[in-house]
Amino acid sequence: MNKNISEKALATIKKMQQNEITESAVYRAIAMFAKGEENKMTLRQLASEEKAHAEIWKQYTGIDMKPNKFQVFKYKWIAR
């Protein structure tokens, strides 16, 4: 973790990291039941990109976050 980052900035980065990892899980979950191979590929690509963004933020926080399971369930349910 970079010690030059303020607590306020670090809190914002943690929220962004959490959002990215959760969005990655949402896209991955929706891809499992999406219709059409092109749609599945697009969703998997989005999941991969969101995961990469989370990894960037992890370099600042030093925390390995897990997706918000409730959010994943909610958006998966809505997508169905």
BAMI-540324 format. One record per atom (N, C-alpha, C, O): residue number from 1; residue in one letter; chain; atom name; x, y, z. Coordinates in Angstrom, 2 decimals, padded with zeros to 5 digits. Layout:
BEGIN
{NUM, 'A', 'A', 'CA', {X, Y, Z}}
...
//
This chain:
BEGIN
{1, 'M', 'A', 'N', {000.84, -001.18, 000.00}}
{1, 'M', 'A', 'CA', {000.00, 000.00, 000.00}}
{1, 'M', 'A', 'C', {000.89, 001.24, 000.00}}
{1, 'M', 'A', 'O', {001.91, 001.29, 000.68}}
{2, 'N', 'A', 'N', {000.47, 002.23, -000.77}}
{2, 'N', 'A', 'CA', {001.21, 003.48, -000.86}}
{2, 'N', 'A', 'C', {000.87, 004.36, 000.33}}
{2, 'N', 'A', 'O', {-000.30, 004.73, 000.51}}
{3, 'K', 'A', 'N', {001.83, 004.71, 001.13}}
{3, 'K', 'A', 'CA', {001.60, 005.49, 002.34}}
{3, 'K', 'A', 'C', {001.32, 006.96, 002.04}}
{3, 'K', 'A', 'O', {000.95, 007.71, 002.94}}
{4, 'N', 'A', 'N', {001.50, 007.39, 000.80}}
{4, 'N', 'A', 'CA', {001.24, 008.78, 000.42}}
{4, 'N', 'A', 'C', {-000.23, 009.02, 000.09}}
{4, 'N', 'A', 'O', {-000.60, 010.15, -000.23}}
{5, 'I', 'A', 'N', {-001.05, 008.01, 000.15}}
{5, 'I', 'A', 'CA', {-002.47, 008.14, -000.15}}
{5, 'I', 'A', 'C', {-003.22, 008.49, 001.13}}
{5, 'I', 'A', 'O', {-003.02, 007.87, 002.17}}
{6, 'S', 'A', 'N', {-004.08, 009.50, 001.03}}
{6, 'S', 'A', 'CA', {-004.87, 009.89, 002.21}}
{6, 'S', 'A', 'C', {-005.89, 008.81, 002.54}}
{6, 'S', 'A', 'O', {-006.22, 007.98, 001.70}}
{7, 'E', 'A', 'N', {-006.37, 008.84, 003.77}}
{7, 'E', 'A', 'CA', {-007.38, 007.87, 004.20}}
{7, 'E', 'A', 'C', {-008.65, 008.00, 003.36}}
{7, 'E', 'A', 'O', {-009.28, 007.00, 003.02}}
{8, 'K', 'A', 'N', {-009.01, 009.23, 003.05}}
{8, 'K', 'A', 'CA', {-010.21, 009.48, 002.24}}
{8, 'K', 'A', 'C', {-010.03, 008.89, 000.84}}
{8, 'K', 'A', 'O', {-010.94, 008.24, 000.32}}
{9, 'A', 'A', 'N', {-008.88, 009.11, 000.24}}
{9, 'A', 'A', 'CA', {-008.62, 008.56, -001.09}}
{9, 'A', 'A', 'C', {-008.57, 007.04, -001.06}}
{9, 'A', 'A', 'O', {-009.09, 006.38, -001.96}}
{10, 'L', 'A', 'N', {-007.97, 006.49, -000.03}}
{10, 'L', 'A', 'CA', {-007.88, 005.04, 000.10}}
{10, 'L', 'A', 'C', {-009.28, 004.42, 000.25}}
{10, 'L', 'A', 'O', {-009.55, 003.36, -000.31}}
{11, 'A', 'A', 'N', {-010.15, 005.08, 000.99}}
{11, 'A', 'A', 'CA', {-011.53, 004.60, 001.16}}
{11, 'A', 'A', 'C', {-012.25, 004.59, -000.20}}
{11, 'A', 'A', 'O', {-012.99, 003.67, -000.50}}
{12, 'T', 'A', 'N', {-012.02, 005.61, -000.99}}
{12, 'T', 'A', 'CA', {-012.63, 005.69, -002.32}}
{12, 'T', 'A', 'C', {-012.09, 004.59, -003.22}}
{12, 'T', 'A', 'O', {-012.85, 003.95, -003.96}}
{13, 'I', 'A', 'N', {-010.79, 004.35, -003.16}}
{13, 'I', 'A', 'CA', {-010.17, 003.30, -003.97}}
{13, 'I', 'A', 'C', {-010.71, 001.93, -003.57}}
{13, 'I', 'A', 'O', {-010.94, 001.08, -004.43}}
{14, 'K', 'A', 'N', {-010.91, 001.72, -002.28}}
{14, 'K', 'A', 'CA', {-011.46, 000.44, -001.81}}
{14, 'K', 'A', 'C', {-012.87, 000.22, -002.36}}
{14, 'K', 'A', 'O', {-013.22, -000.88, -002.78}}
{15, 'K', 'A', 'N', {-013.68, 001.28, -002.37}}
{15, 'K', 'A', 'CA', {-015.03, 001.18, -002.92}}
{15, 'K', 'A', 'C', {-014.97, 000.86, -004.42}}
{15, 'K', 'A', 'O', {-015.74, 000.04, -004.92}}
{16, 'M', 'A', 'N', {-014.06, 001.50, -005.11}}
{16, 'M', 'A', 'CA', {-013.93, 001.25, -006.54}}
{16, 'M', 'A', 'C', {-013.48, -000.19, -006.80}}
{16, 'M', 'A', 'O', {-013.98, -000.85, -007.70}}
{17, 'Q', 'A', 'N', {-012.54, -000.66, -006.01}}
{17, 'Q', 'A', 'CA', {-012.06, -002.03, -006.14}}
{17, 'Q', 'A', 'C', {-013.21, -003.01, -005.88}}
{17, 'Q', 'A', 'O', {-013.37, -003.98, -006.62}}
{18, 'Q', 'A', 'N', {-013.99, -002.75, -004.85}}
{18, 'Q', 'A', 'CA', {-015.12, -003.62, -004.53}}
{18, 'Q', 'A', 'C', {-016.13, -003.65, -005.67}}
{18, 'Q', 'A', 'O', {-016.64, -004.70, -006.04}}
{19, 'N', 'A', 'N', {-016.41, -002.48, -006.23}}
{19, 'N', 'A', 'CA', {-017.35, -002.41, -007.35}}
{19, 'N', 'A', 'C', {-016.84, -003.19, -008.56}}
{19, 'N', 'A', 'O', {-017.60, -003.92, -009.19}}
{20, 'E', 'A', 'N', {-015.57, -003.04, -008.87}}
{20, 'E', 'A', 'CA', {-015.00, -003.72, -010.03}}
{20, 'E', 'A', 'C', {-015.05, -005.24, -009.88}}
{20, 'E', 'A', 'O', {-015.41, -005.94, -010.82}}
{21, 'I', 'A', 'N', {-014.70, -005.75, -008.72}}
{21, 'I', 'A', 'CA', {-014.68, -007.19, -008.51}}
{21, 'I', 'A', 'C', {-016.10, -007.74, -008.50}}
{21, 'I', 'A', 'O', {-016.35, -008.86, -008.97}}
{22, 'T', 'A', 'N', {-017.04, -006.97, -007.96}}
{22, 'T', 'A', 'CA', {-018.44, -007.39, -007.97}}
{22, 'T', 'A', 'C', {-019.00, -007.38, -009.39}}
{22, 'T', 'A', 'O', {-019.70, -008.31, -009.78}}
{23, 'E', 'A', 'N', {-018.70, -006.34, -010.15}}
{23, 'E', 'A', 'CA', {-019.18, -006.27, -011.53}}
{23, 'E', 'A', 'C', {-018.60, -007.40, -012.36}}
{23, 'E', 'A', 'O', {-019.29, -007.95, -013.23}}
{24, 'S', 'A', 'N', {-017.37, -007.76, -012.11}}
{24, 'S', 'A', 'CA', {-016.76, -008.89, -012.81}}
{24, 'S', 'A', 'C', {-017.55, -010.17, -012.55}}
{24, 'S', 'A', 'O', {-017.83, -010.94, -013.47}}
{25, 'A', 'A', 'N', {-017.91, -010.39, -011.30}}
{25, 'A', 'A', 'CA', {-018.67, -011.59, -010.93}}
{25, 'A', 'A', 'C', {-020.07, -011.55, -011.54}}
{25, 'A', 'A', 'O', {-020.60, -012.59, -011.94}}
{26, 'V', 'A', 'N', {-020.68, -010.38, -011.60}}
{26, 'V', 'A', 'CA', {-022.01, -010.25, -012.20}}
{26, 'V', 'A', 'C', {-021.95, -010.63, -013.68}}
{26, 'V', 'A', 'O', {-022.75, -011.44, -014.14}}
{27, 'Y', 'A', 'N', {-021.03, -010.05, -014.41}}
{27, 'Y', 'A', 'CA', {-020.90, -010.37, -015.84}}
{27, 'Y', 'A', 'C', {-020.63, -011.85, -016.06}}
{27, 'Y', 'A', 'O', {-021.20, -012.47, -016.96}}
{28, 'R', 'A', 'N', {-019.77, -012.42, -015.25}}
{28, 'R', 'A', 'CA', {-019.44, -013.84, -015.38}}
{28, 'R', 'A', 'C', {-020.67, -014.70, -015.12}}
{28, 'R', 'A', 'O', {-020.90, -015.68, -015.82}}
{29, 'A', 'A', 'N', {-021.46, -014.35, -014.11}}
{29, 'A', 'A', 'CA', {-022.67, -015.10, -013.77}}
{29, 'A', 'A', 'C', {-023.71, -015.00, -014.88}}
{29, 'A', 'A', 'O', {-024.33, -016.00, -015.24}}
{30, 'I', 'A', 'N', {-023.90, -013.82, -015.41}}
{30, 'I', 'A', 'CA', {-024.89, -013.64, -016.47}}
{30, 'I', 'A', 'C', {-024.47, -014.36, -017.74}}
{30, 'I', 'A', 'O', {-025.31, -014.87, -018.48}}
{31, 'A', 'A', 'N', {-023.18, -014.40, -018.00}}
{31, 'A', 'A', 'CA', {-022.67, -015.08, -019.20}}
{31, 'A', 'A', 'C', {-023.01, -016.56, -019.20}}
{31, 'A', 'A', 'O', {-023.14, -017.17, -020.26}}
{32, 'M', 'A', 'N', {-023.16, -017.14, -018.01}}
{32, 'M', 'A', 'CA', {-023.43, -018.57, -017.92}}
{32, 'M', 'A', 'C', {-024.78, -018.94, -018.52}}
{32, 'M', 'A', 'O', {-024.95, -020.06, -019.02}}
{33, 'F', 'A', 'N', {-025.75, -018.03, -018.48}}
{33, 'F', 'A', 'CA', {-027.07, -018.37, -019.04}}
{33, 'F', 'A', 'C', {-027.49, -017.45, -020.19}}
{33, 'F', 'A', 'O', {-028.63, -017.54, -020.67}}
{34, 'A', 'A', 'N', {-026.60, -016.60, -020.64}}
{34, 'A', 'A', 'CA', {-026.92, -015.71, -021.76}}
{34, 'A', 'A', 'C', {-027.14, -016.53, -023.03}}
{34, 'A', 'A', 'O', {-026.52, -017.58, -023.23}}
{35, 'K', 'A', 'N', {-028.01, -016.03, -023.87}}
{35, 'K', 'A', 'CA', {-028.29, -016.71, -025.13}}
{35, 'K', 'A', 'C', {-027.34, -016.18, -026.19}}
{35, 'K', 'A', 'O', {-027.07, -014.98, -026.26}}
{36, 'G', 'A', 'N', {-026.84, -017.08, -027.00}}
{36, 'G', 'A', 'CA', {-025.96, -016.69, -028.10}}
{36, 'G', 'A', 'C', {-024.50, -016.66, -027.68}}
{36, 'G', 'A', 'O', {-024.14, -016.08, -026.66}}
{37, 'E', 'A', 'N', {-023.69, -017.28, -028.48}}
{37, 'E', 'A', 'CA', {-022.26, -017.36, -028.16}}
{37, 'E', 'A', 'C', {-021.59, -015.98, -028.17}}
{37, 'E', 'A', 'O', {-020.70, -015.72, -027.37}}
{38, 'E', 'A', 'N', {-022.03, -015.11, -029.06}}
{38, 'E', 'A', 'CA', {-021.44, -013.76, -029.11}}
{38, 'E', 'A', 'C', {-021.75, -012.99, -027.82}}
{38, 'E', 'A', 'O', {-020.88, -012.30, -027.29}}
{39, 'N', 'A', 'N', {-022.97, -013.11, -027.33}}
{39, 'N', 'A', 'CA', {-023.34, -012.46, -026.07}}
{39, 'N', 'A', 'C', {-022.51, -013.00, -024.91}}
{39, 'N', 'A', 'O', {-022.02, -012.24, -024.07}}
{40, 'K', 'A', 'N', {-022.35, -014.31, -024.87}}
{40, 'K', 'A', 'CA', {-021.55, -014.93, -023.81}}
{40, 'K', 'A', 'C', {-020.10, -014.43, -023.87}}
{40, 'K', 'A', 'O', {-019.51, -014.11, -022.84}}
{41, 'M', 'A', 'N', {-019.55, -014.37, -025.07}}
{41, 'M', 'A', 'CA', {-018.16, -013.90, -025.22}}
{41, 'M', 'A', 'C', {-018.03, -012.45, -024.78}}
{41, 'M', 'A', 'O', {-017.05, -012.10, -024.11}}
{42, 'T', 'A', 'N', {-018.99, -011.62, -025.14}}
{42, 'T', 'A', 'CA', {-018.95, -010.21, -024.75}}
{42, 'T', 'A', 'C', {-018.99, -010.06, -023.22}}
{42, 'T', 'A', 'O', {-018.23, -009.30, -022.64}}
{43, 'L', 'A', 'N', {-019.88, -010.80, -022.59}}
{43, 'L', 'A', 'CA', {-019.99, -010.74, -021.13}}
{43, 'L', 'A', 'C', {-018.73, -011.26, -020.45}}
{43, 'L', 'A', 'O', {-018.29, -010.70, -019.44}}
{44, 'R', 'A', 'N', {-018.15, -012.31, -020.99}}
{44, 'R', 'A', 'CA', {-016.90, -012.83, -020.41}}
{44, 'R', 'A', 'C', {-015.77, -011.82, -020.57}}
{44, 'R', 'A', 'O', {-014.92, -011.68, -019.68}}
{45, 'Q', 'A', 'N', {-015.75, -011.11, -021.70}}
{45, 'Q', 'A', 'CA', {-014.72, -010.08, -021.93}}
{45, 'Q', 'A', 'C', {-014.90, -008.94, -020.92}}
{45, 'Q', 'A', 'O', {-013.93, -008.46, -020.35}}
{46, 'L', 'A', 'N', {-016.14, -008.51, -020.73}}
{46, 'L', 'A', 'CA', {-016.41, -007.46, -019.74}}
{46, 'L', 'A', 'C', {-015.98, -007.90, -018.35}}
{46, 'L', 'A', 'O', {-015.40, -007.12, -017.60}}
{47, 'A', 'A', 'N', {-016.27, -009.16, -018.00}}
{47, 'A', 'A', 'CA', {-015.87, -009.69, -016.70}}
{47, 'A', 'A', 'C', {-014.36, -009.64, -016.55}}
{47, 'A', 'A', 'O', {-013.84, -009.28, -015.49}}
{48, 'S', 'A', 'N', {-013.66, -010.01, -017.60}}
{48, 'S', 'A', 'CA', {-012.20, -010.00, -017.57}}
{48, 'S', 'A', 'C', {-011.65, -008.58, -017.39}}
{48, 'S', 'A', 'O', {-010.70, -008.37, -016.64}}
{49, 'E', 'A', 'N', {-012.25, -007.64, -018.09}}
{49, 'E', 'A', 'CA', {-011.79, -006.24, -017.98}}
{49, 'E', 'A', 'C', {-012.05, -005.68, -016.59}}
{49, 'E', 'A', 'O', {-011.20, -004.99, -016.03}}
{50, 'E', 'A', 'N', {-013.21, -005.99, -016.02}}
{50, 'E', 'A', 'CA', {-013.51, -005.51, -014.68}}
{50, 'E', 'A', 'C', {-012.55, -006.12, -013.65}}
{50, 'E', 'A', 'O', {-012.11, -005.45, -012.72}}
{51, 'K', 'A', 'N', {-012.23, -007.39, -013.83}}
{51, 'K', 'A', 'CA', {-011.27, -008.07, -012.95}}
{51, 'K', 'A', 'C', {-009.90, -007.38, -013.03}}
{51, 'K', 'A', 'O', {-009.23, -007.17, -012.02}}
{52, 'A', 'A', 'N', {-009.50, -007.03, -014.25}}
{52, 'A', 'A', 'CA', {-008.22, -006.34, -014.44}}
{52, 'A', 'A', 'C', {-008.22, -004.98, -013.73}}
{52, 'A', 'A', 'O', {-007.22, -004.59, -013.13}}
{53, 'H', 'A', 'N', {-009.35, -004.27, -013.79}}
{53, 'H', 'A', 'CA', {-009.44, -002.99, -013.10}}
{53, 'H', 'A', 'C', {-009.31, -003.19, -011.59}}
{53, 'H', 'A', 'O', {-008.63, -002.42, -010.91}}
{54, 'A', 'A', 'N', {-009.96, -004.23, -011.06}}
{54, 'A', 'A', 'CA', {-009.87, -004.52, -009.64}}
{54, 'A', 'A', 'C', {-008.42, -004.82, -009.23}}
{54, 'A', 'A', 'O', {-007.98, -004.42, -008.16}}
{55, 'E', 'A', 'N', {-007.71, -005.51, -010.10}}
{55, 'E', 'A', 'CA', {-006.30, -005.83, -009.82}}
{55, 'E', 'A', 'C', {-005.44, -004.57, -009.75}}
{55, 'E', 'A', 'O', {-004.50, -004.49, -008.96}}
{56, 'I', 'A', 'N', {-005.77, -003.58, -010.56}}
{56, 'I', 'A', 'CA', {-005.04, -002.30, -010.51}}
{56, 'I', 'A', 'C', {-005.25, -001.65, -009.15}}
{56, 'I', 'A', 'O', {-004.30, -001.20, -008.51}}
{57, 'W', 'A', 'N', {-006.53, -001.59, -008.71}}
{57, 'W', 'A', 'CA', {-006.81, -000.98, -007.41}}
{57, 'W', 'A', 'C', {-006.20, -001.78, -006.26}}
{57, 'W', 'A', 'O', {-005.84, -001.21, -005.23}}
{58, 'K', 'A', 'N', {-006.09, -003.09, -006.43}}
{58, 'K', 'A', 'CA', {-005.49, -003.94, -005.40}}
{58, 'K', 'A', 'C', {-004.03, -003.54, -005.14}}
{58, 'K', 'A', 'O', {-003.54, -003.69, -004.02}}
{59, 'Q', 'A', 'N', {-003.36, -003.03, -006.15}}
{59, 'Q', 'A', 'CA', {-001.97, -002.59, -005.97}}
{59, 'Q', 'A', 'C', {-001.89, -001.45, -004.97}}
{59, 'Q', 'A', 'O', {-000.87, -001.28, -004.30}}
{60, 'Y', 'A', 'N', {-002.96, -000.66, -004.86}}
{60, 'Y', 'A', 'CA', {-002.98, 000.47, -003.92}}
{60, 'Y', 'A', 'C', {-003.48, 000.06, -002.54}}
{60, 'Y', 'A', 'O', {-003.01, 000.56, -001.52}}
{61, 'T', 'A', 'N', {-004.45, -000.87, -002.51}}
{61, 'T', 'A', 'CA', {-005.05, -001.23, -001.22}}
{61, 'T', 'A', 'C', {-004.33, -002.38, -000.54}}
{61, 'T', 'A', 'O', {-004.29, -002.46, 000.69}}
{62, 'G', 'A', 'N', {-003.75, -003.27, -001.33}}
{62, 'G', 'A', 'CA', {-003.12, -004.45, -000.77}}
{62, 'G', 'A', 'C', {-004.12, -005.46, -000.25}}
{62, 'G', 'A', 'O', {-003.75, -006.39, 000.47}}
{63, 'I', 'A', 'N', {-005.39, -005.30, -000.61}}
{63, 'I', 'A', 'CA', {-006.46, -006.17, -000.11}}
{63, 'I', 'A', 'C', {-007.01, -007.01, -001.26}}
{63, 'I', 'A', 'O', {-007.25, -006.50, -002.36}}
{64, 'D', 'A', 'N', {-007.21, -008.29, -000.99}}
{64, 'D', 'A', 'CA', {-007.82, -009.19, -001.97}}
{64, 'D', 'A', 'C', {-009.30, -009.28, -001.62}}
{64, 'D', 'A', 'O', {-009.68, -010.04, -000.72}}
{65, 'M', 'A', 'N', {-010.13, -008.53, -002.33}}
{65, 'M', 'A', 'CA', {-011.56, -008.46, -002.01}}
{65, 'M', 'A', 'C', {-012.35, -009.54, -002.72}}
{65, 'M', 'A', 'O', {-011.96, -010.04, -003.78}}
{66, 'K', 'A', 'N', {-013.47, -009.89, -002.11}}
{66, 'K', 'A', 'CA', {-014.41, -010.85, -002.68}}
{66, 'K', 'A', 'C', {-015.62, -010.08, -003.20}}
{66, 'K', 'A', 'O', {-015.93, -009.00, -002.69}}
{67, 'P', 'A', 'N', {-016.30, -010.61, -004.23}}
{67, 'P', 'A', 'CA', {-017.49, -009.93, -004.74}}
{67, 'P', 'A', 'C', {-018.59, -009.85, -003.68}}
{67, 'P', 'A', 'O', {-018.67, -010.70, -002.80}}
{68, 'N', 'A', 'N', {-019.41, -008.83, -003.79}}
{68, 'N', 'A', 'CA', {-020.57, -008.68, -002.94}}
{68, 'N', 'A', 'C', {-021.62, -009.68, -003.43}}
{68, 'N', 'A', 'O', {-022.24, -009.47, -004.47}}
{69, 'K', 'A', 'N', {-021.81, -010.76, -002.69}}
{69, 'K', 'A', 'CA', {-022.69, -011.86, -003.13}}
{69, 'K', 'A', 'C', {-024.13, -011.41, -003.32}}
{69, 'K', 'A', 'O', {-024.81, -011.88, -004.23}}
{70, 'F', 'A', 'N', {-024.60, -010.51, -002.47}}
{70, 'F', 'A', 'CA', {-025.97, -010.03, -002.61}}
{70, 'F', 'A', 'C', {-026.15, -009.30, -003.94}}
{70, 'F', 'A', 'O', {-027.13, -009.51, -004.65}}
{71, 'Q', 'A', 'N', {-025.19, -008.42, -004.27}}
{71, 'Q', 'A', 'CA', {-025.27, -007.68, -005.53}}
{71, 'Q', 'A', 'C', {-025.23, -008.62, -006.72}}
{71, 'Q', 'A', 'O', {-025.97, -008.45, -007.69}}
{72, 'V', 'A', 'N', {-024.36, -009.62, -006.67}}
{72, 'V', 'A', 'CA', {-024.26, -010.59, -007.76}}
{72, 'V', 'A', 'C', {-025.59, -011.31, -007.92}}
{72, 'V', 'A', 'O', {-026.09, -011.44, -009.03}}
{73, 'F', 'A', 'N', {-026.17, -011.77, -006.81}}
{73, 'F', 'A', 'CA', {-027.46, -012.47, -006.86}}
{73, 'F', 'A', 'C', {-028.54, -011.55, -007.43}}
{73, 'F', 'A', 'O', {-029.32, -011.97, -008.29}}
{74, 'K', 'A', 'N', {-028.58, -010.31, -006.95}}
{74, 'K', 'A', 'CA', {-029.61, -009.37, -007.37}}
{74, 'K', 'A', 'C', {-029.57, -009.13, -008.88}}
{74, 'K', 'A', 'O', {-030.60, -009.22, -009.55}}
{75, 'Y', 'A', 'N', {-028.39, -008.84, -009.42}}
{75, 'Y', 'A', 'CA', {-028.29, -008.54, -010.85}}
{75, 'Y', 'A', 'C', {-028.46, -009.80, -011.71}}
{75, 'Y', 'A', 'O', {-028.95, -009.72, -012.83}}
{76, 'K', 'A', 'N', {-028.05, -010.92, -011.18}}
{76, 'K', 'A', 'CA', {-028.26, -012.18, -011.88}}
{76, 'K', 'A', 'C', {-029.76, -012.46, -011.97}}
{76, 'K', 'A', 'O', {-030.25, -012.88, -013.02}}
{77, 'W', 'A', 'N', {-030.48, -012.24, -010.88}}
{77, 'W', 'A', 'CA', {-031.91, -012.45, -010.84}}
{77, 'W', 'A', 'C', {-032.62, -011.49, -011.80}}
{77, 'W', 'A', 'O', {-033.53, -011.89, -012.54}}
{78, 'I', 'A', 'N', {-032.21, -010.22, -011.80}}
{78, 'I', 'A', 'CA', {-032.81, -009.23, -012.70}}
{78, 'I', 'A', 'C', {-032.57, -009.61, -014.16}}
{78, 'I', 'A', 'O', {-033.47, -009.47, -015.00}}
{79, 'A', 'A', 'N', {-031.38, -010.09, -014.46}}
{79, 'A', 'A', 'CA', {-031.04, -010.45, -015.84}}
{79, 'A', 'A', 'C', {-031.84, -011.64, -016.35}}
{79, 'A', 'A', 'O', {-032.11, -011.75, -017.55}}
{80, 'R', 'A', 'N', {-032.22, -012.52, -015.46}}
{80, 'R', 'A', 'CA', {-033.02, -013.68, -015.86}}
{80, 'R', 'A', 'C', {-034.39, -013.22, -016.27}}
{80, 'R', 'A', 'O', {-035.23, -014.04, -016.64}}
//
